[in-house]
Amino acid sequence: MLPAADDPAVGIFMREIDAHTIAVLEFPKVRVIIAGQTLSPYGRRLVDDLRPLFDRSFIELSLRRSAQMRDIIRFDEAIPLNRVDDITELVDKSRLEGFHLEPKELLKVTNFLDTVIDLAAYGKNDERREKSPDITDITARLHPKREISRAVQKAIDPAGEILSSASATLSRIRRELADAEIKLKQHLEKLLSSRHKHTGWQDDIITIRDGRFVIPVLSGEFRPDGGIIHDKSHSGATLYVEPNSAIPLNNRLRQLQQDERLEIDRILRELTAMIGEAADDVKTDLDTFGLLDCIHASASFALKIDAASPAISDTGELHLIDARHPLLIYAIGSGKSVVPLSLSLDRSTQAILVTGPNTGGKTVAIKTIGLLTVMAMSGLEIPADRKSRIGIYNKIYADIGDEQSLELSLSTFSSHIRNIIAALNDADENSLVLFDEIGAGTDPKEGAALAEIIILSLLERGCNLIATTHYSQLKTLPLEQPGLVNASLEFDRENLQPTFRIKIGHPGSSYAIEIARRLGLPQEMADRAAALLGTDERSLDKLIERLDADLDSLQQRKKELDHRLDQTQALEDLYLTRQADLDKKEKELSRKFVEELESQLQEGKQEINLLVKELRESHAAKEKIKDSRRALEQQTEKVEQLRKALSPREVPDYRVLKKGDVVWIEKFGAEAEVVEMIGKKKVKVAIGSAFMTVDTIDLMRKEAASGGKPARKLRQNTIRASAAQGEFNPEISLRGMTVEEATETIDKFLDDAVLAGVGQVYIIHGKGTGVLRRHLSAYLKAHPTVESIRIGDWDEGGHGVTIARLKT
């Protein structure tokens, strides 16, 4: 994401990714969608300028800004970004001596100034500065001009009319103007009422002609010395005359109107001059607003495609986990139906050769990889797991799809070769090359030979390469080249349909004859076509089919083993939980015993002291007194040893956390993963797909919480419950239910929660009219298993969620 004019990263745009690559990867479409989310021309211009960058620190800054804005949109009070017109020209004009902006133009400028005031105040919130430091750093650059805003609001109403409150002089002039107009109208009405009325005459109305008040006079009754004619009716029968006696009054009225115009001009020049004096700050604020607008639009897009910030590395590498094509997600409206892909490219896995049937998803896969790389390098979040990592490539080359050019008289093959040659000329160890159907468009044998030599040449250069192909000859190439790995798009052999899942490690078959047979090709023709295949091709296809079958079998066995491992882990958790409960109960009983024993000893000590006193007074033997004291000290020492054994051991401070640590949140009874530290006392964590900020004092690193045992990550959105009951989800949604349905559902849910040993549950009822929430609150307060209830905090769902703490 491009910086503002005063951003320290301004000078990092010396390099450019090939424009052809940007186009074929469809990055311009992403920019168009994001631009549609902006609220100003300044934000749109920054979005239009989005392009891959090569400075890691600035890319990471852009990703942090987007992530923080995304959290603001989801959880915080809406940032006050309003629609803003392009006022650059108006601000420039305000600098001109003696010039003034029109009232509605001044209102446009003031609308922006008011937005700046709101944004500056928004960023001064202490909690917000802690949670979104990079966003509030931007708002801190703004220059609120409250005095200009107040002056314009005092002078101009929302419709663009000048208010009398604009100045004392204007207020006085308008009072005099109103008085003069009343006097003039009264004088004219008196003249009209005093003259003779003709039968049928109904035109005794005071009107305005040439800016002066006049009365109607029949043309036959007008005398030349009676006044000035300003107009006449279409028939000529009526003249509109300014009587001689009204001329001084009209003159006075016109003079006051002129005074009003002059005062208004003075006021507008004064307001315009105020803007002109602040023009430099205003233009800087326009750039800052554009940056916030661009970040907000990018974060809004990230929310729509369920994006996250990947890690960025300085060297060229790719580690994509559950990556999806952003344009597919945006078009469908959900990422659930888009099949994810996961793969890695680094120094050990330098290149991947992808094979598989047509329509199997090879082109979509290669476009996804390229587009997500370009997006991440442009500072945009991507629809992939946040553990994904993308390196900074100095050069990216892509040759994808049918690029036949009629204008340049180039065939598809010629266009591909031109793009390939460009990559061969410039690619190096810090380049990413993406070739779709490498060597296609010509004789298969020659095309395969060309493809092989191109792949080997690029491997020698050390660049990362992903290429798709149908050529069987290339499928054995990874066996000879240690940096080259086979991959395939999974194919359902039973239904002869692609699953769009990528499999790393072995090649795929094209299944062309089988697909043709399923689509209606006669069996005889299909058999003849299969017979025409060379022995090597048939053997390779059969080998691939056996590998697919073996892999399916292994994956099924792996699922079964994973299930058994989960069951074993659940039993281990149950044992550890019960062991911990027993240890706790044992310590509690021991503590009570020690307290009781200590109390008894204290009473005994007092009795012995009294006895000693009596013995001394009665001159008893010293040895007997010593024996009594020695017995008391021995008992006291035993109590002290028991107390020490029961005292909690000193443990190291586990609040020093780092990204990726698995922690235990005691008050939620949940495992979470550290996303980032916020200052020294707060940390942002992920519980499944939800994020929240908590105090470090409430956390324990998972190794500490589990007594040093390795942490095992829970499934997403699952909070640990009693293992005896299996996994219990302490969250329930009642949205859309009637009060009766909700009551019946929540009653069973609370019973299950008590059996599972959960201390706190989350009841999602939505905001709506509030009827369901009020009923549930009354019901929960009276329920025998509920200790207390509260409304969720902003990061827990707000008024749409009720949190109930259960009695234990």
C-alpha positions in Angstrom: 0.0 0.0 0.0 1.5 3.3 -1.1 2.7 5.8 1.6 1.6 9.3 2.2 3.9 12.1 1.0 5.7 12.3 4.3 5.9 8.5 4.9 9.5 7.3 5.4 9.0 4.6 2.7 8.5 7.0 -0.1 11.7 6.1 -2.0 11.2 2.3 -2.5 9.6 2.2 -5.9 12.6 2.0 -8.1 11.7 -1.5 -9.3 8.6 -2.7 -11.1 7.1 -6.2 -11.6 6.5 -6.9 -15.3 3.2 -5.2 -16.4 2.2 -8.3 -18.5 2.5 -10.4 -15.4 0.4 -8.1 -13.3 -2.3 -8.2 -16.0 -2.5 -12.0 -16.5 -2.6 -12.6 -12.8 -5.7 -10.3 -12.7 -4.3 -8.0 -10.1 -6.0 -5.0 -11.8 -9.4 -6.6 -11.1 -8.5 -6.7 -7.4 -7.6 -3.0 -7.5 -11.0 -2.2 -9.2 -12.9 -4.0 -6.4 -11.0 -2.3 -3.7 -11.4 1.1 -5.4 -15.1 0.6 -5.3 -14.9 0.5 -1.5 -13.3 3.9 -1.2 -15.0 7.1 -0.1 -12.9 9.7 -1.8 -10.9 10.4 -5.0 -7.8 10.5 -2.9 -8.2 7.0 -1.6 -9.1 5.8 -5.1 -5.9 7.2 -6.5 -3.8 5.4 -3.9 -5.7 2.1 -4.7 -5.1 2.6 -8.4 -1.4 3.0 -7.6 -1.2 -0.3 -5.6 1.7 -2.4 -6.9 4.3 -4.9 -5.5 6.9 -3.3 -3.3 10.4 -4.5 -2.3 10.9 -3.2 1.2 10.0 -5.7 3.8 9.5 -3.2 6.6 7.0 -1.1 4.6 5.1 -4.2 3.4 4.8 -5.4 7.0 3.6 -1.9 8.0 1.0 -2.0 5.3 -0.2 -5.4 6.4 -0.4 -4.3 10.1 -2.4 -1.3 9.1 -4.9 -3.4 7.2 -5.2 -5.9 10.0 -5.7 -3.2 12.6 -8.3 -1.5 10.4 -10.0 -4.9 9.9 -10.3 -5.3 13.7 -11.7 -1.7 14.0 -14.4 -2.5 11.4 -15.3 -5.8 13.1 -15.1 -4.9 16.8 -14.6 -1.2 17.4 -16.6 2.0 17.0 -16.7 2.9 13.3 -13.9 5.1 12.2 -15.4 8.5 11.0 -14.5 8.3 7.4 -17.1 10.2 5.4 -17.5 10.7 1.6 -15.3 13.6 0.5 -15.4 15.5 -2.8 -12.2 16.5 -4.7 -11.5 19.9 -3.2 -7.9 20.3 -4.3 -8.7 23.0 -6.8 -10.8 24.9 -4.3 -8.0 24.8 -1.8 -5.6 26.1 -4.5 -7.9 28.9 -5.4 -8.2 30.0 -1.8 -4.6 31.2 -1.9 -5.5 33.8 -4.6 -5.5 37.4 -3.3 -9.0 39.0 -3.3 -10.7 35.8 -4.5 -13.5 34.2 -2.6 -15.1 30.8 -2.8 -18.9 30.5 -3.2 -20.9 29.4 -0.1 -21.5 25.8 -1.4 -17.8 25.5 -2.2 -16.9 26.7 1.3 -19.3 24.0 2.7 -17.4 21.3 0.6 -14.2 22.3 2.2 -15.7 22.5 5.7 -17.2 19.0 5.3 -13.7 17.7 4.9 -12.4 19.8 7.8 -15.1 18.4 10.0 -14.1 14.9 9.0 -10.5 15.7 9.9 -11.6 17.0 13.3 -13.6 13.8 14.0 -10.7 11.5 12.8 -8.2 13.4 15.0 -10.4 13.0 18.1 -11.0 9.3 17.2 -7.3 8.6 17.3 -6.7 10.1 20.7 -8.6 7.4 22.5 -6.0 5.7 24.8 -7.4 2.2 24.4 -7.6 2.6 20.6 -4.0 3.8 20.5 -2.9 0.7 22.3 -4.9 -1.7 20.1 -4.4 0.1 16.7 -1.1 2.0 17.0 -0.3 2.2 13.3 -3.8 3.6 12.5 -3.7 6.2 15.3 -0.1 7.1 14.2 -1.8 8.2 10.9 -4.6 10.1 12.5 -2.0 11.9 14.7 -0.6 13.6 11.5 -3.9 15.5 10.9 -4.3 19.2 11.5 -7.8 19.9 12.9 -9.0 23.4 11.9 -11.8 24.0 14.3 -11.7 27.8 14.0 -12.3 27.6 10.3 -15.2 25.1 10.7 -16.8 27.2 13.4 -16.5 30.4 11.3 -18.1 28.8 8.3 -20.9 27.2 10.3 -21.6 30.6 11.9 -21.8 32.3 8.5 -23.4 29.7 6.1 -26.4 27.4 6.7 -26.4 23.8 5.3 -28.3 25.0 2.2 -25.5 27.5 1.3 -27.3 30.6 2.4 -25.4 33.4 4.3 -26.7 33.7 7.9 -27.2 37.0 9.6 -25.0 35.8 12.3 -22.0 36.0 9.9 -21.3 39.5 11.2 -22.8 42.3 13.2 -22.8 44.6 10.2 -24.7 42.1 8.1 -27.2 41.6 10.9 -27.8 45.4 11.1 -28.1 45.8 7.4 -30.7 43.0 7.2 -32.7 44.6 10.0 -32.7 47.9 8.2 -33.5 46.2 4.9 -36.5 44.5 6.4 -37.7 47.8 7.9 -37.2 49.7 4.6 -39.1 47.0 2.6 -42.0 47.1 5.1 -42.2 50.9 4.9 -42.1 50.8 1.1 -44.9 48.2 0.9 -47.0 50.1 3.4 -46.6 53.3 1.3 -47.6 51.5 -1.9 -50.5 49.8 -0.3 -51.7 53.2 0.9 -51.6 54.6 -2.6 -53.5 51.6 -4.0 -56.2 51.8 -1.4 -56.7 55.6 -1.9 -57.4 55.5 -5.7 -60.7 54.9 -7.4 -61.6 51.2 -8.0 -63.1 50.3 -11.4 -65.7 47.6 -11.7 -64.0 44.2 -12.3 -60.5 45.6 -11.5 -58.6 43.0 -9.5 -54.9 43.8 -10.2 -54.1 45.9 -7.1 -50.9 43.9 -6.4 -47.5 45.2 -5.5 -44.9 43.6 -7.7 -41.1 43.9 -8.5 -39.8 45.1 -11.8 -36.1 45.9 -12.5 -35.5 45.2 -8.8 -37.8 48.0 -7.7 -41.3 47.7 -6.1 -44.1 49.0 -8.5 -47.9 49.1 -8.6 -50.2 48.4 -11.6 -51.9 51.4 -13.3 -54.4 51.3 -16.2 -52.7 52.8 -19.3 -55.6 55.2 -19.8 -55.1 56.7 -16.3 -51.4 57.1 -16.3 -50.0 60.7 -16.2 -46.4 61.3 -17.3 -45.6 63.2 -14.2 -47.0 60.5 -11.9 -44.0 58.2 -11.8 -41.6 55.9 -13.8 -42.9 53.1 -16.0 -40.9 49.9 -15.6 -43.0 47.4 -17.5 -46.4 46.7 -19.1 -48.7 43.8 -19.6 -48.9 41.7 -22.8 -52.1 43.5 -23.8 -50.7 46.9 -23.0 -53.7 47.7 -20.8 -51.7 47.7 -17.6 -48.6 49.6 -16.8 -46.3 48.8 -13.9 -45.3 52.2 -12.4 -43.0 53.3 -9.6 -44.8 56.3 -8.1 -42.7 59.5 -7.6 -43.3 59.3 -3.9 -41.9 55.7 -3.7 -38.6 56.5 -5.6 -36.7 57.6 -2.4 -37.9 54.5 -0.6 -36.9 52.2 -3.4 -33.6 54.0 -3.6 -33.0 53.4 0.1 -34.0 49.7 -0.3 -31.6 49.3 -3.3 -28.8 50.9 -1.4 -29.2 48.5 1.6 -29.3 45.6 -0.8 -26.0 46.7 -2.3 -24.6 47.1 1.2 -25.7 43.5 1.9 -24.0 42.2 -1.2 -20.8 44.0 -0.3 -20.8 42.7 3.2 -21.4 39.1 2.0 -18.5 39.4 -0.4 -16.3 40.6 2.5 -17.4 37.7 4.7 -16.7 35.2 1.9 -13.3 36.7 1.2 -12.5 36.5 4.9 -13.5 32.8 5.1 -11.7 32.0 1.9 -8.5 33.7 3.2 -8.7 31.6 6.4 -8.6 28.4 4.2 -5.9 29.9 2.1 -3.7 30.5 5.1 -4.2 26.8 6.1 -3.9 25.4 2.6 -0.6 23.6 3.1 -2.0 21.7 6.2 -5.3 21.0 4.4 -3.6 19.5 1.4 -1.4 17.4 3.7 -4.6 16.2 5.4 -6.1 15.3 2.0 -3.2 12.9 1.4 -3.5 11.5 5.0 -7.3 11.0 4.5 -6.6 9.3 1.2 -4.2 6.9 3.0 -6.8 6.1 5.7 -9.5 5.7 2.9 -7.2 3.3 1.0 -6.4 1.2 4.1 -10.1 1.1 5.1 -11.1 0.0 1.6 -8.4 -2.7 1.6 -9.5 -3.9 5.0 -13.1 -4.1 3.9 -12.1 -6.2 0.9 -10.0 -8.4 3.3 -13.1 -9.0 5.4 -15.1 -10.0 2.3 -12.6 -12.6 1.3 -11.7 -13.8 4.8 -8.1 -12.6 4.4 -5.2 -12.6 6.9 -1.7 -11.1 7.0 1.0 -13.6 5.9 4.5 -13.5 7.2 7.0 -11.7 4.9 10.6 -12.8 4.3 13.3 -11.0 2.5 14.3 -13.8 0.2 12.1 -15.4 -2.5 10.1 -18.2 -1.1 6.4 -19.3 -0.8 4.7 -21.3 2.0 0.9 -21.1 1.3 -1.5 -22.8 3.6 -5.2 -23.2 2.7 -4.9 -20.5 0.1 -7.9 -19.5 -2.1 -8.4 -17.3 -5.1 -9.7 -14.0 -3.9 -11.7 -13.2 -7.0 -13.5 -16.5 -6.7 -14.4 -15.9 -3.1 -15.6 -12.4 -3.9 -17.7 -13.6 -6.8 -19.3 -16.5 -4.8 -19.6 -14.5 -1.6 -18.0 -17.1 0.5 -14.7 -19.0 0.7 -16.4 -22.3 1.9 -17.1 -23.6 -1.6 -13.6 -22.6 -2.9 -11.2 -25.5 -2.6 -7.9 -24.4 -0.8 -4.4 -25.3 -1.8 -1.2 -25.6 0.2 2.3 -25.8 -1.2 5.9 -24.6 -0.5 8.7 -23.2 -2.7 12.1 -22.6 -1.2 15.7 -23.5 -1.8 15.1 -27.2 -1.3 11.8 -27.4 -3.3 12.8 -25.0 -6.1 10.2 -25.9 -8.6 6.9 -27.7 -8.9 5.6 -29.5 -12.0 1.7 -29.7 -11.9 -0.1 -32.3 -14.1 -3.7 -33.4 -14.3 -6.8 -33.4 -16.5 -8.3 -30.4 -18.3 -10.8 -28.4 -16.2 -9.0 -29.9 -13.1 -8.0 -26.5 -11.7 -4.3 -26.2 -12.8 -4.7 -22.7 -14.3 -6.7 -21.5 -11.2 -4.1 -22.9 -8.9 -1.2 -21.2 -10.7 -3.1 -17.9 -10.9 -3.9 -18.1 -7.2 -0.2 -18.6 -6.3 0.9 -15.6 -8.5 -2.0 -13.3 -7.5 -1.5 -13.9 -3.7 2.2 -13.2 -4.1 1.6 -9.9 -5.9 -1.1 -8.9 -3.3 1.1 -9.7 -0.3 4.0 -7.7 -1.8 1.6 -4.9 -2.4 0.7 -4.8 1.3 -2.7 -6.5 0.9 -3.9 -9.3 3.2 -4.6 -12.6 1.4 -7.2 -15.4 1.8 -4.8 -17.9 3.3 -3.9 -19.2 6.8 -2.1 -16.5 8.8 0.8 -19.0 9.1 1.5 -18.6 5.4 4.8 -16.9 4.4 5.6 -15.0 1.2 9.0 -13.9 0.2 9.9 -10.7 -1.7 10.6 -11.6 -5.3 12.6 -9.0 -7.4 11.0 -10.3 -10.6 7.8 -12.3 -11.3 7.0 -13.7 -14.7 3.8 -15.3 -15.7 2.6 -16.9 -19.0 -1.0 -18.1 -18.5 -3.8 -18.9 -20.9 -4.4 -18.3 -24.6 -2.6 -15.1 -25.4 -3.0 -15.2 -29.2 -2.5 -11.7 -30.6 -4.2 -10.8 -33.9 -2.8 -7.3 -33.8 0.8 -8.5 -33.7 0.0 -11.5 -36.0 1.2 -13.9 -33.3 -0.1 -17.4 -32.7 -0.7 -18.8 -29.3 2.6 -20.6 -29.4 4.5 -17.5 -30.6 3.0 -15.4 -27.7 4.0 -18.1 -25.2 7.5 -18.3 -26.5 7.9 -14.5 -26.4 6.9 -14.5 -22.7 9.2 -17.5 -21.9 12.2 -15.8 -23.6 11.6 -12.7 -21.5 11.8 -14.8 -18.4 14.9 -16.8 -19.6 16.7 -13.5 -20.3 16.2 -12.0 -16.9 15.2 -14.6 -14.3 17.6 -15.2 -11.4 17.7 -16.8 -8.0 15.3 -14.2 -6.6 12.6 -14.6 -9.3 9.3 -16.4 -9.4 8.3 -17.9 -12.8 4.7 -19.2 -13.5 4.2 -21.1 -16.8 0.7 -22.6 -17.7 0.8 -25.4 -20.2 4.5 -25.0 -20.9 5.5 -25.9 -24.5 1.9 -26.2 -25.6 0.6 -25.0 -29.0 3.0 -26.9 -31.2 4.0 -30.5 -32.1 3.8 -32.5 -28.8 7.3 -34.0 -29.1 9.0 -30.7 -30.0 6.9 -28.9 -27.4 7.9 -31.4 -24.7 11.6 -31.1 -25.6 11.4 -27.4 -25.5 9.5 -27.5 -22.1 12.2 -29.8 -20.6 15.1 -27.6 -21.7 13.3 -24.5 -20.4 12.6 -26.1 -17.0 16.2 -27.2 -16.7 17.6 -23.8 -17.7 15.4 -22.0 -15.1 16.5 -24.6 -12.4 20.1 -23.8 -13.2 19.4 -20.1 -12.7 18.1 -20.9 -9.2 14.7 -19.3 -9.6 11.4 -20.6 -8.2 9.2 -22.2 -10.9 5.7 -23.5 -11.1 4.7 -25.0 -14.4 1.7 -27.0 -15.6 1.7 -29.5 -18.4 0.0 -32.4 -20.1 3.3 -33.9 -21.4 3.9 -37.4 -20.1 7.6 -37.1 -20.8 8.0 -34.4 -18.2 6.4 -36.4 -15.4 9.6 -38.4 -14.9 11.8 -35.3 -14.8 11.5 -34.7 -11.1 13.0 -38.1 -10.5 16.3 -36.8 -12.0 16.2 -33.2 -10.6 16.4 -32.9 -6.8 14.9 -29.4 -6.8 11.9 -30.3 -8.9 8.8 -31.8 -7.4 5.8 -33.4 -9.0 2.3 -32.3 -8.1 -1.2 -33.1 -9.5 -4.8 -32.0 -9.2 -6.8 -34.7 -7.6 -9.3 -36.5 -9.8 -12.3 -38.6 -8.8 -11.8 -41.8 -10.9 -15.2 -43.1 -10.0 -17.2 -40.1 -11.2 -14.5 -38.8 -13.6 -14.7 -35.4 -12.1 -12.0 -33.1 -10.7 -11.9 -32.4 -7.0 -9.6 -29.3 -7.4 -7.4 -30.5 -4.5 -3.7 -30.3 -5.2 -1.4 -33.2 -4.2 2.3 -32.6 -3.8 4.7 -35.5 -4.5 3.4 -37.4 -7.5 2.1 -36.7 -11.0 -1.4 -36.9 -12.3 -3.0 -38.4 -15.4 -4.9 -36.5 -18.0 -7.8 -39.0 -18.1 -8.6 -37.7 -21.6 -9.9 -41.0 -23.0 -11.9 -41.8 -19.9 -13.5 -38.4 -19.8 -14.3 -38.6 -23.6 -15.9 -42.0 -23.0 -18.0 -40.7 -20.2 -19.1 -37.8 -22.3 -20.4 -40.1 -25.1 -17.4 -41.2 -27.2 -18.3 -44.7 -28.6 -16.6 -47.5 -26.6 -14.9 -48.9 -29.7 -13.3 -45.6 -30.5 -12.2 -45.1 -27.0 -10.5 -48.6 -27.0 -8.8 -47.8 -30.3 -7.5 -44.5 -28.9 -6.1 -46.3 -25.8 -4.4 -48.9 -28.0 -2.7 -46.1 -30.0 -1.0 -44.9 -26.8 2.6 -45.9 -26.6 3.6 -48.6 -24.1 5.5 -46.1 -22.0 2.5 -43.8 -21.8 0.2 -46.7 -20.9 2.6 -47.9 -18.2 3.1 -44.5 -16.8 -0.7 -43.9 -16.6 -1.2 -47.2 -14.9 1.6 -46.4 -12.4 0.0 -43.1 -11.7 -3.4 -44.8 -11.1 -1.8 -47.3 -8.7 -0.1 -44.4 -6.9 -3.4 -42.6 -6.6 -5.1 -45.7 -5.2 -2.3 -46.3 -2.7 -2.3 -42.7 -1.7 -6.1 -42.8 -1.1 -5.6 -45.9 1.0 -2.8 -44.3 3.0 -4.9 -41.1 3.6 -7.8 -43.2 4.8 -5.6 -45.1 7.2 -4.1 -41.8 8.4 -7.6 -40.5 9.1 -8.3 -43.6 11.2 -5.0 -43.2 13.1 -5.7 -39.5 13.6 -9.1 -40.4 15.1 -7.5 -43.0 17.4 -4.9 -40.5 18.4 -7.6 -38.0 19.2 -9.4 -40.6 21.4 -6.1 -41.4 23.1 -5.4 -37.7 23.7 -8.9 -37.3 25.1 -8.3 -40.1 27.6 -4.9 -38.6 28.5 -6.6 -35.2 29.0 -9.3 -36.9 31.2 -6.6 -38.6 33.3 -4.6 -35.4 33.7 -7.7 -33.5 34.6 -8.8 -36.0 37.2 -5.3 -36.3 38.5 -5.2 -32.5 38.9 -8.5 -32.6 40.7 -7.3 -35.3 43.0 -4.1 -33.4 43.7 -6.1 -30.2 44.4 -8.4 -32.0 46.8 -5.5 -33.7 48.5 -3.8 -30.4 49.1 -7.0 -28.8 50.3 -7.5 -31.6 52.9 -3.9 -31.4 54.0 -4.2 -27.6 54.3 -7.3 -27.9 56.4 -5.5 -30.6 58.6 -2.5 -28.3 59.1 -4.7 -25.4 60.0 -6.6 -27.5 62.5 -3.4 -28.9 63.9 -1.8 -25.5 64.1 -4.9 -24.2 65.9 -4.7 -27.0 68.4 -0.9 -26.4 68.9 -1.6 -22.7 69.5 -4.1 -23.6 72.2 -1.6 -26.1 73.6 1.1 -23.5 73.6 -1.0 -21.1 75.6 -1.9 -23.8 78.1 1.8 -24.8 78.4 2.8 -21.2 79.0 0.3 -21.0 81.7 1.5 -24.2 83.1 5.1 -23.0 83.0 4.1 -19.9 84.8 2.4 -22.0 87.5 5.4 -24.3 87.8 7.8 -21.4 88.2 5.7 -19.9 90.8 5.5 -23.2 92.5 9.3 -23.8 92.1 9.0 -26.9 89.9 12.0 -28.8 88.5 13.8 -27.0 85.5 14.2 -30.3 83.6 10.4 -30.8 83.6 9.9 -27.3 82.2 12.5 -27.9 79.4 10.9 -31.2 78.4 7.5 -29.5 78.0 9.0 -26.7 75.9 10.9 -29.2 73.7 7.8 -31.2 73.0 5.9 -28.0 72.0 8.8 -26.9 69.6 8.9 -30.3 67.9 5.2 -30.1 67.2 5.5 -26.6 65.9 8.4 -27.6 63.6 6.3 -30.4 62.1 3.4 -28.0 61.4 5.9 -25.6 59.7 7.3 -28.4 57.5 3.8 -29.4 56.4 3.0 -25.7 55.6 6.1 -25.5 53.4 5.2 -28.7 51.6 1.8 -27.2 50.8 3.0 -23.8 49.7 2.9 -23.1 45.9 6.4 -23.3 44.3 7.8 -20.3 42.7 7.3 -20.5 38.9 9.0 -18.4 36.2 7.2 -15.5 34.7 5.3 -16.9 31.7 3.9 -13.5 30.6 7.0 -13.0 28.3 5.3 -14.4 25.2 6.1 -14.5 21.5 4.1 -15.0 18.3 2.9 -18.6 17.9 3.0 -19.5 21.6 0.0 -21.6 22.7 -1.4 -20.2 25.9 -4.2 -21.1 28.4 -6.8 -18.4 29.3 -8.1 -19.4 32.7 -11.1 -17.1 32.9 -12.4 -18.4 29.5 -11.2 -22.0 30.1 -9.7 -22.0 26.6 -6.5 -22.5 24.6 -5.4 -19.7 22.3 -2.5 -18.8 20.1 -0.5 -15.6 20.4 -0.8 -13.4 17.3 1.2 -10.4 18.5 2.2 -8.5 21.6 0.6 -5.1 22.2 2.9 -3.2 24.5 4.2 -5.1 27.6 0.9 -5.8 29.3 -1.5 -6.9 26.5 -1.5 -9.5 23.8 -3.7 -10.3 20.8 -4.7 -14.0 20.7 -6.6 -16.2 18.3 -9.2 -18.6 19.7 -10.1 -20.6 16.6 -11.0 -18.0 14.0 -11.9 -15.4 16.6 -9.4 -12.7 17.8 -9.3 -10.8 21.1 -7.0 -8.7 23.2 -6.3 -9.9 26.7 -4.0 -8.9 29.6 -0.8 -11.0 29.9 -1.5 -11.5 33.6 -4.5 -13.7 32.6 -2.4 -16.1 30.4 -0.1 -19.0 31.0 2.0 -20.6 28.4 0.5 -24.0 27.5 3.6 -25.9 28.7 3.3 -24.2 32.1 -0.4 -24.7 32.3 -0.1 -28.5 31.5 2.8 -29.2 33.8 5.5 -29.2 31.1 3.8 -31.5 28.7 3.9 -30.6 25.0 0.9 -28.4 24.0 -1.7 -30.0 21.8 -3.6 -27.5 19.8 -7.4 -27.7 20.1 -9.7 -27.8 17.2 -10.9 -24.3 16.1 -13.8 -22.8 18.0 -13.6 -25.5 20.7 -13.0 -24.7 24.4 -11.9 -27.5 26.7 -14.7 -29.2 28.6 -14.8 -32.4 30.6 -13.3 -35.2 28.6 -15.8 -37.6 30.2 -18.4 -35.9 28.1 -16.3 -35.5 25.0 -15.8 -32.1 23.4 -18.5 -29.7 24.6 -19.0 -26.3 22.8 -19.9 -23.7 25.4 -21.4 -21.5 22.7 -25.0 -21.7 21.5 -26.9 -19.6 19.0 -30.6 -18.9 19.5 -31.0 -16.4 16.7 -34.3 -16.8 14.8 -36.0 -18.8 17.6 -39.2 -17.9 19.4 -39.1 -17.3 23.1 -40.6 -20.7 23.8 -38.1 -22.5 21.5 -35.2 -20.6 23.0 -36.3 -21.4 26.6 -36.5 -25.1 25.8 -33.1 -25.1 24.0 -31.3 -23.2 26.7 -32.6 -25.4 29.5 -31.1 -28.5 27.9 -27.9 -26.6 27.0 -27.3 -25.6 30.6 -27.8 -29.1 31.8 -25.2 -30.4 29.3 -22.9 -27.6 30.4 -23.1 -28.5 34.0 -22.5 -32.2 33.2 -19.4 -31.2 31.1 -18.0 -29.2 34.0 -17.9 -25.9 32.0 -17.7 -22.8 34.2 -19.0 -20.2 31.6 -21.2 -20.3 28.5 -21.8 -17.9 25.6 -25.4 -17.5 24.5 -25.8 -15.8 21.1 -29.3 -14.2 20.7 -28.6 -11.2 18.4 -29.6 -7.6 19.0 -32.9 -7.3 17.2 -35.7 -5.8 19.2 -34.3 -7.0 22.5 -37.3 -9.1 23.4 -35.5 -12.4 23.3 -32.5 -11.0 25.3 -34.8 -9.6 28.1 -36.7 -12.9 28.4 -33.4 -14.9 28.5 -31.9 -12.5 31.1 -34.9 -13.0 33.4 -34.9 -16.8 32.8 -31.1 -17.1 33.5 -31.2 -15.0 36.7 -33.8 -17.4 38.1 -32.1 -20.6 36.9 -30.6 -22.7 39.8 -27.4 -23.5 37.9 -26.5 -19.9 37.0 -24.4 -17.8 39.3 -24.3 -14.6 37.3 -24.9 -13.1 33.8 -23.5 -10.2 31.8 -23.6 -8.7 28.3 -20.6 -9.5 26.1 -17.8 -7.0 25.7 -17.2 -5.5 22.3 -14.8 -8.3 21.3 -17.3 -11.0 22.6 -20.3 -9.9 20.5 -21.6 -6.9 22.5 -25.3 -6.7 23.2 -25.9 -9.7 20.8 -24.3 -12.1 23.3 -25.1 -13.0 27.0 -22.4 -14.7 29.0 -23.5 -16.8 32.0 -21.2 -18.0 34.7 -22.4 -21.3 36.1 -22.3 -22.5 39.7 -19.5 -25.1 40.3 
